Structures are given as structure tokens and as C-alpha cells.
Amino acid sequence: MRILNCYMANDSKGHFVTAKEAAKHNRQDVLCCVSCGCPLTLQRGNDGQPPWFEHDQMTVAEKILLRCTWLDPAEKEARRLHLQGMTVPDYTVKVRKWFCVMCDENYEGEKVLPSCGTGVYSREGGRRATGRIGTERFSRGNQLQSCNDISGSAALVGASRDREILALCPE
């Protein structure tokens, strides 16, 4: 992994220190990267090249270094393109099991029940047969009511401890 030279660091007190200041004063305290907080080593420079800091890549996890602003832009671009190529394709899940709440029947295949010719009252997933819920009369709490007594097309029936069953009444 290629990380660019940086010329600014934080000392142990949190103050900014330039590479020139660190080389001039011969500082021995721990200097950290301003961006990622990783330890830095001072390179004194030679042949007219100014001093700089380098990341200590052996003591830091790669995932931390990948987020540093001093990471080489060419490597950032290569990583971005690699991750972009790893996109998960979209899959469509086709529902094959249906339950018609009007007819109280489980069926498989397309969302059209052959007996009633519609899929309007069908919901995803089958249901275990636990007894027929009539649409003429049903219990709501302790009362018995008919579909004509309830306004609207949906009525809540048989609220059990775990779930509530929705029965649809013809208008």
C-alpha cells in the first residue's frame, strides 16, 4: 500500500508539528498522523529534499490506513473500482404460495385463485388450516356480529394472544 509523504503531525499533547520543526528540534516523542492517528516516523531528508513523515504501516491495521487522507489517490481509485465491481446483482423473488382470506384457501402458482377468479384478497405465503373463518358470522371479542353490522370491507376477528386474523367481508 502506498501512502504519500506527509509534512504535518500531532505531538503527544495534540499540537501540530511540521516535519521541519521535528527535524530541527530533534524531537523524540511519539508523533501521530493528523488524519488517521497512526504513529509516524520522521525521515530527515537528504540531497536538498525536505524532511517528511511516513506512516508506520507495520503496527497499524490496513482498514485504518485505507481511510487516511494521505493514501495515494491512484490506490483509492483502484480500490473504489474494485468495490464497485463487487455490487450484488438484484434478484427478484417470485412468490409461489398464496392464501386467499376471502375463500380461506391456500394455493400455489400465480396470484389468481381458480375458485374465485381473483387475487385481490390473496396475501403472500400459505397458512396452516386451523379451521374455517366464516364470512357470514364471526366473533369479535365476546360478541357475534355479521358482516352487515360492520362498516367497511375489513373487520378484525379472533384476536389471539400472538396474532390477529383479518377477515374480509363482501360489501
C-alpha positions in Angstrom: 0.0 0.0 0.0 1.4 3.4 -1.0 0.9 6.3 1.4 2.1 9.7 0.4 4.7 11.6 2.5 3.0 14.0 5.0 4.6 17.1 6.4 2.3 17.7 9.4 1.8 15.6 12.6 0.3 15.8 16.0 2.5 15.5 19.1 1.5 13.8 22.3 -0.1 17.0 23.6 -2.3 17.3 20.4 -0.3 20.3 19.0 0.6 20.5 15.3 4.2 19.8 14.4 5.7 20.2 10.9 8.4 17.8 9.7 10.9 20.7 9.5 10.3 21.6 13.2 10.6 18.0 14.3 13.9 17.6 12.4 15.3 20.9 13.7 14.5 20.3 17.3 15.4 16.6 17.2 12.0 15.6 18.8 11.8 12.1 20.2 8.2 12.0 21.4 5.6 10.0 19.5 4.1 11.8 16.6 0.8 10.8 15.1 -1.0 11.4 11.7 -3.4 14.3 11.8 -5.9 12.3 9.6 -5.9 8.7 10.9 -4.0 9.0 14.2 -1.4 6.3 13.2 2.2 6.6 14.5 4.6 8.4 12.2 8.3 8.1 11.7 10.4 11.1 10.8 12.5 10.9 7.7 15.2 13.6 7.8 15.5 14.1 4.0 18.7 14.3 2.0 20.2 16.0 -1.1 18.1 19.1 -0.7 14.9 17.1 -0.1 13.0 18.5 3.0 12.1 16.2 5.9 8.8 14.3 5.9 6.8 11.9 8.0 6.0 8.3 7.0 3.2 6.1 8.4 4.4 3.1 10.4 2.4 0.5 8.3 3.6 -2.5 10.3 1.9 -1.5 13.5 -1.5 -0.3 12.1 -4.4 -2.3 10.7 -4.9 -1.9 7.0 -8.5 -0.8 7.3 -7.4 2.2 9.3 -4.7 3.2 6.7 -7.3 2.9 3.9 -9.3 5.8 5.4 -6.3 8.1 5.8 -6.2 11.2 3.6 -2.6 10.5 2.7 -3.4 7.3 0.9 -2.2 7.5 -2.7 -5.2 8.7 -4.9 -4.4 6.1 -7.5 -4.8 3.3 -4.9 -8.1 4.9 -3.7 -9.4 4.9 -7.2 -8.3 1.3 -7.8 -10.0 0.2 -4.6 -13.2 2.1 -5.4 -13.3 0.4 -8.8 -12.7 -3.0 -7.2 -15.5 -2.4 -4.7 -17.8 -1.1 -7.4 -17.3 -4.3 -9.4 -18.4 -6.3 -6.4 -22.0 -5.0 -6.4 -24.6 -7.6 -5.7 -27.0 -8.1 -8.6 -30.6 -7.5 -8.0 -32.6 -10.7 -7.6 -36.4 -10.8 -7.8 -38.1 -13.2 -5.5 -41.2 -14.7 -7.0 -43.9 -15.6 -4.5 -45.3 -19.1 -5.2 -47.5 -19.7 -2.2 -50.7 -17.6 -1.5 -53.6 -17.5 0.9 -56.9 -16.1 0.0 -58.5 -14.5 3.0 -61.9 -14.3 1.4 -62.2 -18.0 0.4 -59.9 -19.2 3.3 -57.8 -21.3 0.9 -54.1 -21.9 0.4 -52.9 -22.2 -3.2 -49.7 -22.1 -5.2 -48.7 -20.6 -8.5 -49.9 -17.3 -9.9 -51.8 -14.8 -7.7 -55.2 -15.8 -9.0 -57.3 -18.3 -7.1 -59.2 -20.5 -9.6 -62.3 -20.8 -7.4 -63.0 -17.1 -7.0 -61.0 -15.9 -10.1 -59.3 -13.1 -8.4 -56.1 -12.4 -6.4 -57.3 -9.2 -4.7 -57.9 -10.9 -1.4 -54.7 -13.0 -1.5 -51.6 -12.5 0.6 -48.1 -13.9 0.4 -47.3 -17.2 2.0 -49.7 -20.0 2.8 -51.4 -20.5 6.1 -52.0 -23.6 8.1 -55.5 -24.8 8.1 -56.7 -24.0 11.6 -60.4 -24.1 10.9 -62.6 -22.1 8.6 -63.4 -18.5 9.4 -66.8 -17.8 8.1 -67.6 -14.5 6.3 -71.3 -14.6 7.4 -70.8 -14.6 11.2 -67.6 -14.2 13.2 -66.7 -13.4 16.7 -65.2 -10.1 17.8 -64.3 -10.2 21.4 -67.3 -11.8 23.2 -69.9 -10.7 20.6 -71.1 -12.4 17.4 -71.5 -10.0 14.5 -72.4 -10.3 10.9 -70.6 -8.6 8.0 -73.6 -6.3 7.5 -73.2 -5.0 11.1 -69.7 -3.7 10.4 -69.0 -0.7 8.2 -66.2 -1.0 5.7 -64.8 -4.1 4.0 -62.4 -5.3 6.7 -63.1 -6.5 10.2 -60.8 -7.7 12.8 -61.6 -11.1 14.1 -60.4 -13.6 16.7 -57.6 -11.6 18.2 -55.4 -14.3 19.7 -52.6 -13.8 22.0 -50.0 -14.0 19.2 -51.7 -12.6 16.2 -54.9 -11.1 14.8 -56.7 -12.5 11.9 -58.2 -10.2 9.3 -61.4 -11.4 7.6 -62.7 -9.6 4.6 -66.4 -9.2 4.2 -68.2 -8.5 0.9 -69.8 -5.1 0.8 
